[in-house]
Amino acid sequence: MDMEHLLQRYFGTTDLNQVQVDAIPAATDRMQVDLGLEKDRGKRFALWSLLFMLDAAPALDTVFDDEADREAARNFMDLAAMAGPDEAP
């Protein structure tokens, strides 16, 4: 599951600039439900990452049981912070 697939699935486009602002809450609600149901570690991380970029990610300890996954998420957050608001992944 890559980011383009997630964007297409939840927003109907791979370009976030084309997403209507009022569509974001419903999409993030669906992503949060799917995140809670998803068992695959990679897919969970991809969903959480997109939710993070949309400022809707749940706390790490509620999403990731494995410390390595939590550390990967922290690294992602650090990289996003270093990129700045205009360059976030």
WOLINNOR-V672988 format. One record per residue. N is the residue number from 1. SS is DSSP state (~ for helix, > for strand, _ for the rest). PHI is phi as a letter, one per 30 degrees, with the letter a starting at -180 (999 if undefined). OMEGA is omega in whole degrees, -180 to 180 (NA if undefined). Layout:
[[N:SS:PHI:OMEGA] [N:SS:PHI:OMEGA]]
This chain:
[[1:_:999:178] [2:_:c:-175] [3:~:d:179] [4:~:d:178] [5:~:d:180] [6:~:d:180] [7:~:d:179] [8:~:d:-177] [9:~:d:-173] [10:~:c:-176] [11:~:b:179] [12:_:i:179] [13:_:a:175] [14:_:c:-179] [15:_:c:-179] [16:~:d:178] [17:~:d:180] [18:~:c:-177] [19:_:d:175] [20:_:d:-177] [21:~:e:-178] [22:~:d:178] [23:~:d:-174] [24:~:d:-179] [25:~:e:179] [26:~:d:179] [27:~:d:-180] [28:~:d:175] [29:~:d:179] [30:~:d:179] [31:~:d:-180] [32:~:d:176] [33:~:d:180] [34:~:d:177] [35:~:d:179] [36:~:d:-179] [37:~:c:-174] [38:_:d:180] [39:_:c:-179] [40:_:d:-176] [41:~:d:-178] [42:~:d:179] [43:~:d:177] [44:~:d:-180] [45:~:d:179] [46:~:d:178] [47:~:d:-180] [48:~:d:-179] [49:~:d:178] [50:~:d:177] [51:~:d:178] [52:~:d:-179] [53:~:d:178] [54:_:c:-180] [55:_:h:-179] [56:_:b:-176] [57:_:d:174] [58:_:d:180] [59:_:d:-177] [60:~:e:-176] [61:~:d:176] [62:~:d:-176] [63:~:c:-172] [64:_:c:177] [65:_:d:-175] [66:_:d:-180] [67:~:d:178] [68:~:d:177] [69:~:d:177] [70:~:d:179] [71:~:d:177] [72:~:d:178] [73:~:d:176] [74:~:d:177] [75:~:d:178] [76:~:d:180] [77:~:d:178] [78:~:d:179] [79:~:d:179] [80:~:d:180] [81:~:d:179] [82:~:d:-179] [83:~:d:-179] [84:_:i:-174] [85:_:d:-178] [86:_:d:-176] [87:_:b:-177] [88:_:e:-178] [89:_:d:NA]]
